[in-house]
């Protein structure tokens, strides 16, 4: 998840220094797509860890708990990003021209 934040912040820094805005649109969509796939992967790892805990097949309880926490935090962050994007869209929609 930290890698995703680093990618987003570096993308924002690079778009602030670039003159052309058309190139940054494709980069942002790739970062967003990669972030979503990472969140999905963490969710799948969390589900597997929970299933292993339920069946008693867990080898390291701490690693399972860490996987579950990572998935929870990444999902919360993705929801906050979605909420911010929706709020920005609503604010733009309310803007009078």
TORLUMDO-167834 format. One record per atom (N, C-alpha, C): atom name; x, y, z; residue in one letter. Coordinates in pm, 1 decimal. Atoms other than C-alpha are relative to their C-alpha. Example, Ala and Ser with C-alpha at 12.3 -4.5 7.8 and 13.67 -1.06 7.14 Angstrom:
2
at=N | c1=89.0 | c2=-119.0 | c3=0.0 | aa=A
at=CA | c1=1230.0 | c2=-450.0 | c3=780.0 | aa=A
at=C | c1=90.0 | c2=120.0 | c3=0.0 | aa=A
at=N | c1=-82.0 | c2=-119.0 | c3=-6.0 | aa=S
at=CA | c1=1367.0 | c2=-106.0 | c3=714.0 | aa=S
at=C | c1=-77.0 | c2=109.0 | c3=73.0 | aa=S
END
This chain:
97
at=N | c1=82.8 | c2=-118.3 | c3=0.0 | aa=X
at=CA | c1=0.0 | c2=0.0 | c3=0.0 | aa=X
at=C | c1=87.5 | c2=125.1 | c3=0.0 | aa=X
at=N | c1=-89.4 | c2=-114.1 | c3=-1.0 | aa=X
at=CA | c1=288.8 | c2=236.4 | c3=74.8 | aa=X
at=C | c1=56.1 | c2=25.4 | c3=-139.2 | aa=X
at=N | c1=-49.0 | c2=-16.4 | c3=136.6 | aa=X
at=CA | c1=419.9 | c2=170.9 | c3=-275.8 | aa=X
at=C | c1=-101.7 | c2=74.2 | c3=-84.8 | aa=X
at=N | c1=104.3 | c2=-69.3 | c3=75.5 | aa=X
at=CA | c1=85.9 | c2=284.2 | c3=-416.3 | aa=X
at=C | c1=-2.6 | c2=147.7 | c3=34.0 | aa=X
at=N | c1=-1.3 | c2=-139.8 | c3=-40.2 | aa=X
at=CA | c1=100.7 | c2=603.6 | c3=-213.3 | aa=X
at=C | c1=120.5 | c2=72.1 | c3=-58.3 | aa=X
at=N | c1=-119.0 | c2=-59.5 | c3=58.8 | aa=X
at=CA | c1=454.3 | c2=667.1 | c3=-332.2 | aa=X
at=C | c1=-19.6 | c2=24.6 | c3=-149.3 | aa=X
at=N | c1=24.6 | c2=-15.7 | c3=143.0 | aa=X
at=CA | c1=347.6 | c2=610.0 | c3=-692.9 | aa=X
at=C | c1=-92.7 | c2=118.0 | c3=-26.7 | aa=X
at=N | c1=95.1 | c2=-109.1 | c3=19.7 | aa=X
at=CA | c1=54.6 | c2=849.5 | c3=-657.4 | aa=X
at=C | c1=66.3 | c2=134.1 | c3=27.0 | aa=X
at=N | c1=-64.6 | c2=-127.3 | c3=-30.5 | aa=X
at=CA | c1=263.3 | c2=1120.5 | c3=-491.9 | aa=X
at=C | c1=104.7 | c2=36.5 | c3=-104.7 | aa=X
at=N | c1=-98.0 | c2=-30.9 | c3=105.2 | aa=X
at=CA | c1=540.7 | c2=1088.9 | c3=-751.4 | aa=X
at=C | c1=-70.6 | c2=39.8 | c3=-129.6 | aa=X
at=N | c1=76.3 | c2=-37.0 | c3=118.9 | aa=X
at=CA | c1=278.8 | c2=1104.0 | c3=-1026.2 | aa=X
at=C | c1=-50.7 | c2=143.0 | c3=11.3 | aa=X
at=N | c1=48.3 | c2=-136.5 | c3=-19.4 | aa=X
at=CA | c1=131.3 | c2=1419.8 | c3=-877.4 | aa=X
at=C | c1=113.5 | c2=99.9 | c3=-13.6 | aa=X
at=N | c1=-115.0 | c2=-89.5 | c3=12.4 | aa=X
at=CA | c1=476.5 | c2=1576.6 | c3=-850.0 | aa=X
at=C | c1=42.2 | c2=14.6 | c3=-145.5 | aa=X
at=N | c1=-42.1 | c2=-7.2 | c3=139.9 | aa=X
at=CA | c1=559.5 | c2=1489.2 | c3=-1209.4 | aa=X
at=C | c1=-102.3 | c2=74.0 | c3=-85.7 | aa=X
at=N | c1=100.4 | c2=-70.9 | c3=79.4 | aa=X
at=CA | c1=228.4 | c2=1622.0 | c3=-1342.8 | aa=X
at=C | c1=2.3 | c2=148.1 | c3=30.1 | aa=X
at=N | c1=-10.3 | c2=-142.7 | c3=-31.3 | aa=X
at=CA | c1=281.5 | c2=1948.8 | c3=-1159.3 | aa=X
at=C | c1=114.3 | c2=64.6 | c3=-77.4 | aa=X
at=N | c1=-113.3 | c2=-56.4 | c3=71.7 | aa=X
at=CA | c1=612.9 | c2=1992.9 | c3=-1340.4 | aa=X
at=C | c1=-15.1 | c2=-11.1 | c3=-151.1 | aa=X
at=N | c1=18.1 | c2=17.5 | c3=143.9 | aa=X
at=CA | c1=489.7 | c2=1877.8 | c3=-1682.5 | aa=X
at=C | c1=-89.0 | c2=109.9 | c3=-55.8 | aa=X
at=N | c1=83.9 | c2=-99.4 | c3=67.2 | aa=X
at=CA | c1=339.7 | c2=2120.1 | c3=-1930.7 | aa=X
at=C | c1=-123.2 | c2=-64.6 | c3=-62.5 | aa=X
at=N | c1=110.8 | c2=66.0 | c3=69.4 | aa=X
at=CA | c1=119.3 | c2=1867.0 | c3=-2116.0 | aa=X
at=C | c1=-85.8 | c2=-79.7 | c3=95.5 | aa=X
at=N | c1=90.5 | c2=70.2 | c3=-90.3 | aa=X
at=CA | c1=-186.2 | c2=1747.4 | c3=-1923.9 | aa=X
at=C | c1=-54.9 | c2=-127.8 | c3=-62.4 | aa=X
at=N | c1=59.0 | c2=116.6 | c3=64.7 | aa=X
at=CA | c1=-293.4 | c2=1489.6 | c3=-2181.4 | aa=X
at=C | c1=77.9 | c2=-127.1 | c3=33.0 | aa=X
at=N | c1=-80.5 | c2=117.8 | c3=-31.3 | aa=X
at=CA | c1=-5.7 | c2=1254.1 | c3=-2099.1 | aa=X
at=C | c1=-26.5 | c2=-50.0 | c3=141.6 | aa=X
at=N | c1=19.3 | c2=39.7 | c3=-139.3 | aa=X
at=CA | c1=-79.8 | c2=1254.1 | c3=-1723.7 | aa=X
at=C | c1=-128.8 | c2=-79.3 | c3=19.6 | aa=X
at=N | c1=125.7 | c2=72.7 | c3=-14.8 | aa=X
at=CA | c1=-433.2 | c2=1116.5 | c3=-1774.7 | aa=X
at=C | c1=18.3 | c2=-149.1 | c3=-9.9 | aa=X
at=N | c1=-25.4 | c2=142.5 | c3=14.4 | aa=X
at=CA | c1=-309.0 | c2=779.7 | c3=-1893.2 | aa=X
at=C | c1=79.7 | c2=-55.3 | c3=117.0 | aa=X
at=N | c1=-79.9 | c2=43.8 | c3=-113.2 | aa=X
at=CA | c1=-54.0 | c2=759.4 | c3=-1611.0 | aa=X
at=C | c1=-85.9 | c2=-17.7 | c3=124.7 | aa=X
at=N | c1=85.2 | c2=9.0 | c3=-117.9 | aa=X
at=CA | c1=-315.1 | c2=826.6 | c3=-1345.4 | aa=X
at=C | c1=-90.2 | c2=-122.1 | c3=-6.5 | aa=X
at=N | c1=88.0 | c2=116.6 | c3=11.4 | aa=X
at=CA | c1=-546.5 | c2=559.0 | c3=-1479.8 | aa=X
at=C | c1=78.3 | c2=-128.9 | c3=24.6 | aa=X
at=N | c1=-82.4 | c2=118.2 | c3=-26.1 | aa=X
at=CA | c1=-260.1 | c2=308.2 | c3=-1473.1 | aa=X
at=C | c1=29.5 | c2=-15.8 | c3=148.4 | aa=X
at=N | c1=-25.9 | c2=4.8 | c3=-144.6 | aa=X
at=CA | c1=-174.7 | c2=398.5 | c3=-1112.9 | aa=X
at=C | c1=-125.1 | c2=-45.7 | c3=73.7 | aa=X
at=N | c1=125.9 | c2=39.2 | c3=-63.4 | aa=X
at=CA | c1=-539.6 | c2=366.0 | c3=-1016.6 | aa=X
at=C | c1=-30.6 | c2=-147.5 | c3=-24.0 | aa=X
at=N | c1=23.8 | c2=140.8 | c3=32.7 | aa=X
at=CA | c1=-572.2 | c2=32.4 | c3=-1195.3 | aa=X
at=C | c1=94.4 | c2=-91.2 | c3=79.1 | aa=X
at=N | c1=-95.5 | c2=79.0 | c3=-77.0 | aa=X
at=CA | c1=-255.8 | c2=-100.4 | c3=-1029.1 | aa=X
at=C | c1=-36.3 | c2=-2.6 | c3=148.4 | aa=X
at=N | c1=40.7 | c2=-6.4 | c3=-140.2 | aa=X
at=CA | c1=-378.9 | c2=16.3 | c3=-689.4 | aa=X
at=C | c1=-120.4 | c2=-90.5 | c3=26.4 | aa=X
at=N | c1=117.3 | c2=85.5 | c3=-16.0 | aa=X
at=CA | c1=-711.8 | c2=-159.2 | c3=-738.6 | aa=X
at=C | c1=38.2 | c2=-148.0 | c3=-5.2 | aa=X
at=N | c1=-41.5 | c2=140.7 | c3=7.3 | aa=X
at=CA | c1=-541.2 | c2=-482.4 | c3=-839.8 | aa=X
at=C | c1=78.1 | c2=-40.2 | c3=124.6 | aa=X
at=N | c1=-72.2 | c2=30.3 | c3=-123.9 | aa=X
at=CA | c1=-313.2 | c2=-459.7 | c3=-535.5 | aa=X
at=C | c1=-96.0 | c2=-19.4 | c3=116.4 | aa=X
at=N | c1=101.1 | c2=15.2 | c3=-105.2 | aa=X
at=CA | c1=-613.2 | c2=-409.9 | c3=-305.6 | aa=X
at=C | c1=-71.4 | c2=-133.4 | c3=-15.4 | aa=X
at=N | c1=65.3 | c2=128.6 | c3=25.8 | aa=X
at=CA | c1=-782.0 | c2=-708.8 | c3=-469.7 | aa=X
at=C | c1=88.8 | c2=-116.3 | c3=44.1 | aa=X
at=N | c1=-93.1 | c2=105.8 | c3=-38.1 | aa=X
at=CA | c1=-471.1 | c2=-921.8 | c3=-418.9 | aa=X
at=C | c1=10.5 | c2=-11.8 | c3=152.2 | aa=X
at=N | c1=-6.0 | c2=2.0 | c3=-145.8 | aa=X
at=CA | c1=-451.2 | c2=-821.6 | c3=-52.3 | aa=X
at=C | c1=-128.1 | c2=-58.5 | c3=59.9 | aa=X
at=N | c1=126.7 | c2=55.8 | c3=-47.3 | aa=X
at=CA | c1=-820.1 | c2=-905.6 | c3=-6.8 | aa=X
at=C | c1=-2.2 | c2=-151.6 | c3=-16.5 | aa=X
at=N | c1=-5.4 | c2=144.6 | c3=22.0 | aa=X
at=CA | c1=-765.5 | c2=-1250.9 | c3=-157.0 | aa=X
at=C | c1=93.7 | c2=-67.5 | c3=99.7 | aa=X
at=N | c1=-91.8 | c2=55.1 | c3=-100.1 | aa=X
at=CA | c1=-466.3 | c2=-1311.8 | c3=71.4 | aa=X
at=C | c1=-65.4 | c2=-2.6 | c3=137.8 | aa=X
at=N | c1=68.9 | c2=-7.1 | c3=-128.4 | aa=X
at=CA | c1=-677.2 | c2=-1204.4 | c3=367.9 | aa=X
at=C | c1=-104.8 | c2=-110.2 | c3=11.9 | aa=X
at=N | c1=101.4 | c2=105.8 | c3=-2.3 | aa=X
at=CA | c1=-958.9 | c2=-1442.2 | c3=275.1 | aa=X
at=C | c1=63.5 | c2=-137.0 | c3=17.0 | aa=X
at=N | c1=-70.4 | c2=127.0 | c3=-14.0 | aa=X
at=CA | c1=-711.2 | c2=-1727.9 | c3=241.8 | aa=X
at=C | c1=51.6 | c2=-16.9 | c3=142.4 | aa=X
at=N | c1=-49.8 | c2=6.1 | c3=-137.4 | aa=X
at=CA | c1=-557.9 | c2=-1643.1 | c3=580.1 | aa=X
at=C | c1=-113.3 | c2=-29.2 | c3=97.8 | aa=X
at=N | c1=114.7 | c2=26.6 | c3=-87.9 | aa=X
at=CA | c1=-902.8 | c2=-1638.0 | c3=743.4 | aa=X
at=C | c1=-48.3 | c2=-144.2 | c3=-14.9 | aa=X
at=N | c1=40.9 | c2=138.8 | c3=21.6 | aa=X
at=CA | c1=-991.5 | c2=-1971.5 | c3=584.4 | aa=X
at=C | c1=98.7 | c2=-95.5 | c3=65.3 | aa=X
at=N | c1=-100.9 | c2=83.9 | c3=-64.8 | aa=X
at=CA | c1=-663.0 | c2=-2120.0 | c3=704.6 | aa=X
at=C | c1=-14.3 | c2=2.9 | c3=151.8 | aa=X
at=N | c1=21.4 | c2=-9.0 | c3=-144.6 | aa=X
at=CA | c1=-731.7 | c2=-1992.3 | c3=1055.4 | aa=X
at=C | c1=-122.1 | c2=-80.8 | c3=41.5 | aa=X
at=N | c1=123.0 | c2=71.6 | c3=-34.1 | aa=X
at=CA | c1=-1081.8 | c2=-2139.8 | c3=1050.7 | aa=X
at=C | c1=18.9 | c2=-151.4 | c3=-5.5 | aa=X
at=N | c1=-21.1 | c2=144.5 | c3=14.2 | aa=X
at=CA | c1=-958.9 | c2=-2481.7 | c3=937.9 | aa=X
at=C | c1=116.6 | c2=-51.2 | c3=83.0 | aa=X
at=N | c1=-112.7 | c2=40.7 | c3=-82.2 | aa=X
at=CA | c1=-655.0 | c2=-2482.6 | c3=1166.0 | aa=X
at=C | c1=126.0 | c2=-27.3 | c3=-79.2 | aa=X
at=N | c1=-115.9 | c2=24.2 | c3=85.2 | aa=X
at=CA | c1=-409.3 | c2=-2494.0 | c3=876.8 | aa=X
at=C | c1=100.7 | c2=114.8 | c3=3.4 | aa=X
at=N | c1=-88.2 | c2=-115.6 | c3=-4.8 | aa=X
at=CA | c1=-244.3 | c2=-2164.1 | c3=968.3 | aa=X
at=C | c1=134.6 | c2=-40.0 | c3=61.1 | aa=X
at=N | c1=-133.8 | c2=32.4 | c3=-47.0 | aa=X
at=CA | c1=131.8 | c2=-2193.5 | c3=1011.9 | aa=X
at=C | c1=52.3 | c2=107.4 | c3=93.5 | aa=X
at=N | c1=-46.4 | c2=-111.1 | c3=-81.7 | aa=X
at=CA | c1=202.8 | c2=-1850.9 | c3=1154.6 | aa=X
at=C | c1=-117.3 | c2=94.9 | c3=22.7 | aa=X
at=N | c1=117.5 | c2=-79.9 | c3=-33.1 | aa=X
at=CA | c1=-79.2 | c2=-1672.2 | c3=1332.3 | aa=X
at=C | c1=26.6 | c2=149.2 | c3=-20.6 | aa=X
at=N | c1=-32.6 | c2=-141.5 | c3=15.4 | aa=X
at=CA | c1=102.0 | c2=-1338.6 | c3=1326.8 | aa=X
at=C | c1=-4.8 | c2=42.8 | c3=-146.5 | aa=X
at=N | c1=2.6 | c2=-33.9 | c3=142.6 | aa=X
at=CA | c1=146.2 | c2=-1345.4 | c3=949.8 | aa=X
at=C | c1=-143.2 | c2=5.9 | c3=-52.0 | aa=X
at=N | c1=140.4 | c2=-2.3 | c3=40.7 | aa=X
at=CA | c1=-222.5 | c2=-1425.8 | c3=907.1 | aa=X
at=C | c1=-67.4 | c2=128.2 | c3=47.8 | aa=X
at=N | c1=58.3 | c2=-123.2 | c3=-53.2 | aa=X
at=CA | c1=-319.3 | c2=-1134.7 | c3=1132.0 | aa=X
at=C | c1=50.4 | c2=121.6 | c3=-76.8 | aa=X
at=N | c1=-56.1 | c2=-110.5 | c3=76.5 | aa=X
at=CA | c1=-86.1 | c2=-903.2 | c3=940.2 | aa=X
at=C | c1=-65.6 | c2=7.7 | c3=-137.9 | aa=X
at=N | c1=64.8 | c2=1.5 | c3=131.9 | aa=X
at=CA | c1=-237.6 | c2=-1011.0 | c3=607.4 | aa=X
at=C | c1=-141.6 | c2=56.0 | c3=8.8 | aa=X
at=N | c1=136.8 | c2=-49.7 | c3=-18.5 | aa=X
at=CA | c1=-587.5 | c2=-940.4 | c3=740.0 | aa=X
at=C | c1=0.9 | c2=150.8 | c3=23.6 | aa=X
at=N | c1=-8.8 | c2=-143.6 | c3=-26.9 | aa=X
at=CA | c1=-484.4 | c2=-597.5 | c3=872.4 | aa=X
at=C | c1=39.0 | c2=78.8 | c3=-124.8 | aa=X
at=N | c1=-39.3 | c2=-67.5 | c3=124.6 | aa=X
at=CA | c1=-313.8 | c2=-504.5 | c3=544.6 | aa=X
at=C | c1=-119.8 | c2=14.3 | c3=-92.8 | aa=X
at=N | c1=117.5 | c2=-4.2 | c3=87.2 | aa=X
at=CA | c1=-629.3 | c2=-592.4 | c3=352.3 | aa=X
at=C | c1=-101.8 | c2=101.6 | c3=50.7 | aa=X
at=N | c1=96.5 | c2=-94.0 | c3=-56.9 | aa=X
at=CA | c1=-846.9 | c2=-393.1 | c3=590.5 | aa=X
at=C | c1=43.4 | c2=144.8 | c3=-22.6 | aa=X
at=N | c1=-49.5 | c2=-136.1 | c3=17.6 | aa=X
at=CA | c1=-627.0 | c2=-83.8 | c3=574.9 | aa=X
at=C | c1=-1.2 | c2=43.1 | c3=-146.8 | aa=X
at=N | c1=0.2 | c2=-35.8 | c3=141.8 | aa=X
at=CA | c1=-593.2 | c2=-96.2 | c3=197.2 | aa=X
at=C | c1=-142.2 | c2=26.3 | c3=-48.7 | aa=X
at=N | c1=139.3 | c2=-22.6 | c3=39.5 | aa=X
at=CA | c1=-970.1 | c2=-123.0 | c3=159.3 | aa=X
at=C | c1=-49.5 | c2=134.0 | c3=54.2 | aa=X
at=N | c1=40.7 | c2=-129.0 | c3=-56.6 | aa=X
at=CA | c1=-1024.6 | c2=172.3 | c3=393.1 | aa=X
at=C | c1=59.5 | c2=115.9 | c3=-79.4 | aa=X
at=N | c1=-62.4 | c2=-106.3 | c3=78.2 | aa=X
at=CA | c1=-776.6 | c2=379.4 | c3=196.0 | aa=X
at=C | c1=-67.1 | c2=15.1 | c3=-135.8 | aa=X
at=N | c1=64.3 | c2=-6.4 | c3=130.7 | aa=X
at=CA | c1=-938.7 | c2=288.7 | c3=-135.3 | aa=X
at=C | c1=-138.8 | c2=63.5 | c3=12.6 | aa=X
at=N | c1=130.8 | c2=-62.7 | c3=-21.1 | aa=X
at=CA | c1=-1279.2 | c2=386.8 | c3=5.4 | aa=X
at=C | c1=13.9 | c2=150.1 | c3=20.6 | aa=X
at=N | c1=-21.7 | c2=-143.1 | c3=-19.6 | aa=X
at=CA | c1=-1138.7 | c2=722.0 | c3=116.5 | aa=X
at=C | c1=35.2 | c2=69.1 | c3=-131.7 | aa=X
at=N | c1=-32.0 | c2=-56.4 | c3=131.8 | aa=X
at=CA | c1=-992.3 | c2=781.8 | c3=-230.1 | aa=X
at=C | c1=-127.3 | c2=14.2 | c3=-81.8 | aa=X
at=N | c1=127.6 | c2=-6.5 | c3=72.8 | aa=X
at=CA | c1=-1331.8 | c2=700.6 | c3=-380.3 | aa=X
at=C | c1=-87.0 | c2=114.0 | c3=52.2 | aa=X
at=N | c1=81.7 | c2=-106.2 | c3=-58.9 | aa=X
at=CA | c1=-1507.6 | c2=934.3 | c3=-136.4 | aa=X
at=C | c1=51.6 | c2=138.0 | c3=-40.3 | aa=X
at=N | c1=-56.9 | c2=-128.6 | c3=40.1 | aa=X
at=CA | c1=-1267.5 | c2=1217.6 | c3=-217.2 | aa=X
at=C | c1=-29.0 | c2=29.2 | c3=-146.8 | aa=X
at=N | c1=28.3 | c2=-19.1 | c3=142.2 | aa=X
at=CA | c1=-1315.3 | c2=1164.8 | c3=-589.6 | aa=X
at=C | c1=-147.1 | c2=37.3 | c3=-21.8 | aa=X
at=N | c1=142.3 | c2=-32.4 | c3=12.0 | aa=X
at=CA | c1=-1693.9 | c2=1168.6 | c3=-551.6 | aa=X
at=C | c1=-30.0 | c2=140.8 | c3=50.3 | aa=X
at=N | c1=20.2 | c2=-135.0 | c3=-51.6 | aa=X
at=CA | c1=-1681.0 | c2=1482.7 | c3=-339.6 | aa=X
at=C | c1=52.2 | c2=104.4 | c3=-98.1 | aa=X
at=N | c1=-54.0 | c2=-93.0 | c3=99.4 | aa=X
at=CA | c1=-1461.3 | c2=1652.9 | c3=-599.7 | aa=X
at=C | c1=-93.7 | c2=10.8 | c3=-119.3 | aa=X
at=N | c1=94.0 | c2=-1.1 | c3=111.4 | aa=X
at=CA | c1=-1703.3 | c2=1551.3 | c3=-875.2 | aa=X
at=C | c1=-124.5 | c2=81.1 | c3=33.6 | aa=X
at=N | c1=119.1 | c2=-74.3 | c3=-41.1 | aa=X
at=CA | c1=-2000.2 | c2=1686.9 | c3=-679.0 | aa=X
at=C | c1=28.5 | c2=148.7 | c3=8.3 | aa=X
at=N | c1=-36.5 | c2=-141.5 | c3=-8.8 | aa=X
at=CA | c1=-1816.0 | c2=2011.9 | c3=-613.7 | aa=X
at=C | c1=11.0 | c2=61.4 | c3=-138.3 | aa=X
at=N | c1=-10.7 | c2=-50.1 | c3=138.0 | aa=X
at=CA | c1=-1736.8 | c2=2051.2 | c3=-983.2 | aa=X
at=C | c1=-138.7 | c2=13.5 | c3=-61.7 | aa=X
at=N | c1=135.8 | c2=-4.7 | c3=54.7 | aa=X
at=CA | c1=-2099.3 | c2=1974.4 | c3=-1071.9 | aa=X
at=C | c1=-77.3 | c2=119.7 | c3=53.5 | aa=X
at=N | c1=69.7 | c2=-114.6 | c3=-60.2 | aa=X
at=CA | c1=-2217.5 | c2=2250.4 | c3=-836.2 | aa=X
at=C | c1=54.3 | c2=134.0 | c3=-49.2 | aa=X
at=N | c1=-62.5 | c2=-122.9 | c3=45.2 | aa=X
at=CA | c1=-1983.0 | c2=2507.0 | c3=-991.0 | aa=X
at=C | c1=-79.9 | c2=62.5 | c3=-112.5 | aa=X
at=N | c1=74.9 | c2=-70.8 | c3=103.6 | aa=X
at=CA | c1=-2170.1 | c2=2766.2 | c3=-1190.8 | aa=X
at=C | c1=96.4 | c2=60.4 | c3=-100.8 | aa=X
at=N | c1=-85.5 | c2=-55.0 | c3=105.8 | aa=X
at=CA | c1=-2028.7 | c2=2872.7 | c3=-1522.7 | aa=X
at=C | c1=-55.0 | c2=131.2 | c3=-46.8 | aa=X
END
